[in-house]
Amino acid sequence: MLAALQAREGFSGGASVRTWLIGILKHKILDQFRREARELNLNDAQAQDAEDDYVVASSFSSAGRWSADIADWGNPAAALEQGQFWAILQRCLDRMPRRLARLFLMREVMEQSSEDICRDFAITPANLWTMLYRARMGLRQCFERHWEASGRR
């Protein structure tokens, strides 16, 4: 809100106030992600890599096949309307390594381009793809656990 108050003279009225405020919020969130990406804690990075490796390794059998069948998630459209999907997504993102959660949100929710994300996090496109894959696999496992716990299976 402080940023909006400071920039109110720059508001030309070309969009609604709500759209203008959401744009400011979006840029503030991206700035925070960029700031935190520049300040990498090496202990967090090593723990994150170990956890990422565990998620990927535990997803497959020694023969290279999925270690568990994909759960029946019931009716996802109805759950989305009821808000359960978003509650479970937030719970899963909170439990995911912070960097993976940020990358996933920026790419899939905020629809940032891969090039921008790679530049902001100083990573290669291959590294981004790997991290997004790990995030998706972690979300898949988390969704299956929590969907089952909510009685949706």
C-alpha positions in Angstrom: 0.0 0.0 0.0 2.9 2.3 0.7 4.2 1.9 -2.8 0.7 2.7 -4.2 0.5 5.8 -2.1 4.0 6.9 -3.2 3.1 6.3 -6.9 -0.4 7.8 -6.9 0.6 10.8 -9.0 1.8 8.3 -11.7 -1.6 6.7 -12.0 -3.0 7.8 -15.3 -6.4 6.2 -15.0 -5.9 4.0 -18.0 -6.9 0.9 -16.0 -9.0 0.4 -13.0 -7.6 1.1 -9.6 -7.8 -2.5 -8.7 -5.8 -3.6 -11.8 -3.2 -0.9 -11.0 -2.9 -2.1 -7.4 -2.6 -5.7 -8.4 0.1 -4.8 -10.8 2.1 -3.0 -8.0 1.6 -6.1 -5.8 2.8 -8.4 -8.5 5.9 -6.4 -9.0 6.6 -6.2 -5.3 6.3 -10.0 -5.0 8.7 -10.5 -7.9 11.2 -8.0 -6.4 11.1 -10.0 -3.1 11.7 -13.3 -5.0 14.6 -11.7 -6.9 16.1 -10.3 -3.6 15.9 -13.6 -1.9 17.3 -15.5 -4.9 20.5 -13.3 -4.7 21.0 -14.2 -1.1 21.4 -17.9 -1.2 22.2 -19.7 2.1 24.6 -22.6 1.3 23.2 -24.7 4.1 19.7 -24.3 2.7 20.9 -25.2 -0.8 22.6 -28.4 0.4 19.5 -29.4 2.4 17.3 -28.6 -0.6 19.4 -30.6 -3.0 19.2 -33.6 -0.6 15.5 -33.3 -0.2 15.0 -32.9 -4.0 17.1 -36.0 -4.6 15.0 -37.9 -2.1 11.7 -36.9 -3.8 12.9 -38.0 -7.2 14.5 -41.2 -6.0 11.5 -42.3 -3.9 9.2 -41.8 -6.8 10.7 -44.6 -8.9 11.4 -48.3 -8.3 14.8 -49.9 -9.0 13.4 -50.9 -12.5 12.7 -47.2 -13.3 8.9 -47.4 -13.0 6.7 -45.3 -10.8 6.8 -46.7 -7.3 3.1 -46.0 -6.7 0.0 -45.8 -8.8 -1.5 -42.4 -9.4 -4.4 -41.9 -6.9 -7.9 -41.2 -8.1 -8.5 -37.6 -7.1 -12.3 -37.7 -7.3 -13.8 -34.7 -9.0 -11.1 -32.0 -9.1 -13.4 -29.4 -10.7 -15.8 -29.6 -7.7 -13.0 -29.5 -5.2 -11.6 -26.4 -7.0 -15.0 -24.7 -6.6 -15.0 -25.5 -2.9 -11.6 -24.1 -2.3 -10.1 -27.4 -1.2 -7.7 -27.4 -4.1 -6.2 -24.1 -3.1 -5.9 -25.0 0.5 -4.1 -28.2 -0.3 -1.9 -26.4 -2.9 -0.9 -23.8 -0.3 -0.1 -26.5 2.3 2.0 -28.4 -0.2 3.9 -25.3 -1.3 4.6 -24.4 2.3 6.2 -27.8 2.8 8.3 -27.7 -0.4 11.8 -26.2 -0.4 11.3 -22.4 -0.7 13.3 -22.0 -3.9 11.3 -24.8 -5.7 8.0 -23.3 -4.5 9.1 -19.8 -5.7 10.1 -21.1 -9.1 6.9 -23.0 -9.5 4.8 -20.0 -8.5 6.6 -17.7 -10.8 6.4 -20.0 -13.8 3.0 -21.7 -13.4 0.9 -19.2 -11.4 2.4 -15.8 -12.2 3.2 -17.0 -15.8 6.6 -15.5 -15.9 8.8 -16.5 -18.9 11.5 -19.0 -18.4 14.0 -16.5 -19.7 13.1 -14.0 -17.0 13.2 -16.6 -14.3 16.6 -17.9 -15.4 17.9 -14.4 -15.4 16.4 -13.5 -12.0 17.7 -16.7 -10.3 21.0 -16.9 -12.3 20.3 -20.4 -13.4 20.4 -22.2 -16.8 17.2 -23.3 -18.6 18.1 -26.9 -18.0 18.4 -26.2 -14.3 15.1 -24.5 -14.3 13.4 -27.4 -16.1 14.9 -29.8 -13.6 13.8 -27.8 -10.6 10.3 -27.3 -12.0 10.1 -31.1 -12.6 11.1 -31.7 -9.0 8.5 -29.2 -7.8 5.8 -30.9 -9.8 6.8 -34.3 -8.5 6.8 -33.1 -5.0 3.4 -31.4 -5.5 2.1 -34.6 -7.0 3.1 -36.7 -4.0 1.9 -34.1 -1.5 -1.5 -33.8 -3.3 -1.9 -37.5 -3.2 -1.3 -37.7 0.5 -3.5 -34.7 1.4 -6.3 -35.5 -1.1 -6.5 -39.0 0.4 -6.5 -37.5 4.0 -9.4 -35.2 3.0 -11.5 -38.2 2.0 -11.3 -37.5 -1.7 -9.7 -40.8 -2.8 
